[in-house]
Amino acid sequence: MGGPEIDRLIGLLAKLPGLGPRSARRAALKMLQQPEMRMLPLATALAEAARAVRPCAECGNLDSQDPCTICADPHRDRSVICVVEGVGDLWALERALVHRGIYHVLGGTLSALSGLGPEDLNLSGLISRVVTGNVTEVILALGATVDGATTAHFLTDQLRPTGVAVTRVGQGVPIGGALDVLDDGTLAAALRGRRSA
Amino acid sequence: MGGPEIDRLIGLLAKLPGLGPRSARRAALKMLQQPEMRMLPLATALAEAARAVRPCAECGNLDSQDPCTICADPHRDRSVICVVEGVGDLWALERALVHRGIYHVLGGTLSALSGLGPEDLNLSGLISRVVTGNVTEVILALGATVDGATTAHFLTDQLRPTGVAVTRVGQGVPIGGALDVLDDGTLAAALRGRRSA
């Protein structure tokens, strides 16, 4: 339509999650109409982030400092490690302000289907952090999926020799959720997880 | 969460049409996990497009060559100019392969509400193209809105002295559309625009 530069830009934008060809065209057009204000700042931000951001050697979080902001924060409780599948889960927990300890990012879950075994996850790092650090509790904040459950079982086994307390996040009715729209598995988990009122 | 670089990137992505804060985070995370493959190519494509793409001096289309690919194409019929509000409309018509003439991008419509007058649109360019070129027909492909209709009336008046044939795109039932979901205005336009079967 308007030369290879525009086609290439739309093609790359369309690959972003949440954008398809249609919204990629809209985004490209909006930026092309204000190149100085919209395109160049984004180009710079992308290049800067690609240059600066690295996985934290300690926990696997993505940050422009290493150890990451959370691991380096003296106010975080280093005795409680929250284990998550990915950085997106860590971000979600941080936005919710519900965990004041530190994290450990596995980089995935065990998955027979996608052929992910223990050697593909950041597991040895977790064990050695528990053994060498002053850790009292490991919270497994994994998805309520088959792979999440498999991974939680495996991690519980692996961590047993260290003597650390291993917990899993609760499962049940989401806050704000009505019971009649929930699936059977969630209802079963909610009943199993009942507590005295 | 992960330093100022990540925050800035998410903030800029969230401003793109079609992306909100949530999808901007997902897009940023996906790119951060493959910086070489995903971020740097997009950064380069943005910078390249910002550098290369300019409005065509003839028709107002955005292209990395000037005159644009369409204006420079010897196979296009230069006697028929299709007038559109914006480059997005031009792209839509080009994808549909329905116009083999050339274009003229107004850069907006007359709008009392947003205070856009004739001097804000690329009008004089259109008149002089019609006067100096060998133009036989001007197709007004403007939206079926109040502003679109106002602009069409104004352009028809302005073009009358040149003697060129001025037409407007048809209005009515969209192809694939059912009548019972259409609004009253569209139904009225469809009845007004009826033709012998």
Chai-1 contact restraints between the chains, C-beta under 6 A:
chainA,res_idxA,chainB,res_idxB,connection_type,confidence,min_distance_angstrom,max_distance_angstrom,comment,restraint_id
A,M1,B,W91,contact,1.0,0.0,6.0,A-B,restraint_1
A,M1,B,E94,contact,1.0,0.0,6.0,A-B,restraint_2
A,G2,B,L62,contact,1.0,0.0,6.0,A-B,restraint_3
A,G2,B,D63,contact,1.0,0.0,6.0,A-B,restraint_4
A,G3,B,D63,contact,1.0,0.0,6.0,A-B,restraint_5
A,G3,B,S64,contact,1.0,0.0,6.0,A-B,restraint_6
A,E5,B,E48,contact,1.0,0.0,6.0,A-B,restraint_7
A,E5,B,A49,contact,1.0,0.0,6.0,A-B,restraint_8
A,E5,B,A52,contact,1.0,0.0,6.0,A-B,restraint_9
A,E5,B,V53,contact,1.0,0.0,6.0,A-B,restraint_10
A,E5,B,S64,contact,1.0,0.0,6.0,A-B,restraint_11
A,R8,B,A45,contact,1.0,0.0,6.0,A-B,restraint_12
A,L9,B,A45,contact,1.0,0.0,6.0,A-B,restraint_13
A,L9,B,A49,contact,1.0,0.0,6.0,A-B,restraint_14
A,L12,B,P41,contact,1.0,0.0,6.0,A-B,restraint_15
A,L12,B,L42,contact,1.0,0.0,6.0,A-B,restraint_16
A,L12,B,A45,contact,1.0,0.0,6.0,A-B,restraint_17
A,L16,B,A27,contact,1.0,0.0,6.0,A-B,restraint_18
A,P17,B,R26,contact,1.0,0.0,6.0,A-B,restraint_19
A,P17,B,A27,contact,1.0,0.0,6.0,A-B,restraint_20
A,P17,B,K30,contact,1.0,0.0,6.0,A-B,restraint_21
A,G18,B,L19,contact,1.0,0.0,6.0,A-B,restraint_22
A,G18,B,S23,contact,1.0,0.0,6.0,A-B,restraint_23
A,G18,B,R26,contact,1.0,0.0,6.0,A-B,restraint_24
A,G18,B,A27,contact,1.0,0.0,6.0,A-B,restraint_25
A,L19,B,G18,contact,1.0,0.0,6.0,A-B,restraint_26
A,S23,B,G18,contact,1.0,0.0,6.0,A-B,restraint_27
A,R26,B,P17,contact,1.0,0.0,6.0,A-B,restraint_28
A,R26,B,G18,contact,1.0,0.0,6.0,A-B,restraint_29
A,A27,B,L16,contact,1.0,0.0,6.0,A-B,restraint_30
A,A27,B,P17,contact,1.0,0.0,6.0,A-B,restraint_31
A,A27,B,G18,contact,1.0,0.0,6.0,A-B,restraint_32
A,L29,B,V87,contact,1.0,0.0,6.0,A-B,restraint_33
A,L29,B,G88,contact,1.0,0.0,6.0,A-B,restraint_34
A,K30,B,P17,contact,1.0,0.0,6.0,A-B,restraint_35
A,L32,B,V53,contact,1.0,0.0,6.0,A-B,restraint_36
A,L32,B,L62,contact,1.0,0.0,6.0,A-B,restraint_37
A,P35,B,A50,contact,1.0,0.0,6.0,A-B,restraint_38
A,M39,B,L46,contact,1.0,0.0,6.0,A-B,restraint_39
A,M39,B,A50,contact,1.0,0.0,6.0,A-B,restraint_40
A,L40,B,A50,contact,1.0,0.0,6.0,A-B,restraint_41
A,P41,B,L12,contact,1.0,0.0,6.0,A-B,restraint_42
A,L42,B,L12,contact,1.0,0.0,6.0,A-B,restraint_43
A,L42,B,L46,contact,1.0,0.0,6.0,A-B,restraint_44
A,A43,B,A43,contact,1.0,0.0,6.0,A-B,restraint_45
A,A43,B,L46,contact,1.0,0.0,6.0,A-B,restraint_46
A,A43,B,A47,contact,1.0,0.0,6.0,A-B,restraint_47
A,A45,B,R8,contact,1.0,0.0,6.0,A-B,restraint_48
A,A45,B,L9,contact,1.0,0.0,6.0,A-B,restraint_49
A,A45,B,L12,contact,1.0,0.0,6.0,A-B,restraint_50
A,L46,B,M39,contact,1.0,0.0,6.0,A-B,restraint_51
A,L46,B,L42,contact,1.0,0.0,6.0,A-B,restraint_52
A,L46,B,A43,contact,1.0,0.0,6.0,A-B,restraint_53
A,A47,B,A43,contact,1.0,0.0,6.0,A-B,restraint_54
A,E48,B,E5,contact,1.0,0.0,6.0,A-B,restraint_55
A,A49,B,E5,contact,1.0,0.0,6.0,A-B,restraint_56
A,A49,B,L9,contact,1.0,0.0,6.0,A-B,restraint_57
A,A50,B,P35,contact,1.0,0.0,6.0,A-B,restraint_58
A,A50,B,M39,contact,1.0,0.0,6.0,A-B,restraint_59
A,A50,B,L40,contact,1.0,0.0,6.0,A-B,restraint_60
A,A52,B,E5,contact,1.0,0.0,6.0,A-B,restraint_61
A,V53,B,E5,contact,1.0,0.0,6.0,A-B,restraint_62
A,V53,B,L32,contact,1.0,0.0,6.0,A-B,restraint_63
A,L62,B,G2,contact,1.0,0.0,6.0,A-B,restraint_64
A,L62,B,L32,contact,1.0,0.0,6.0,A-B,restraint_65
A,D63,B,G2,contact,1.0,0.0,6.0,A-B,restraint_66
A,D63,B,G3,contact,1.0,0.0,6.0,A-B,restraint_67
A,S64,B,G3,contact,1.0,0.0,6.0,A-B,restraint_68
A,S64,B,E5,contact,1.0,0.0,6.0,A-B,restraint_69
A,V87,B,L29,contact,1.0,0.0,6.0,A-B,restraint_70
A,G88,B,L29,contact,1.0,0.0,6.0,A-B,restraint_71
A,W91,B,M1,contact,1.0,0.0,6.0,A-B,restraint_72
A,E94,B,M1,contact,1.0,0.0,6.0,A-B,restraint_73
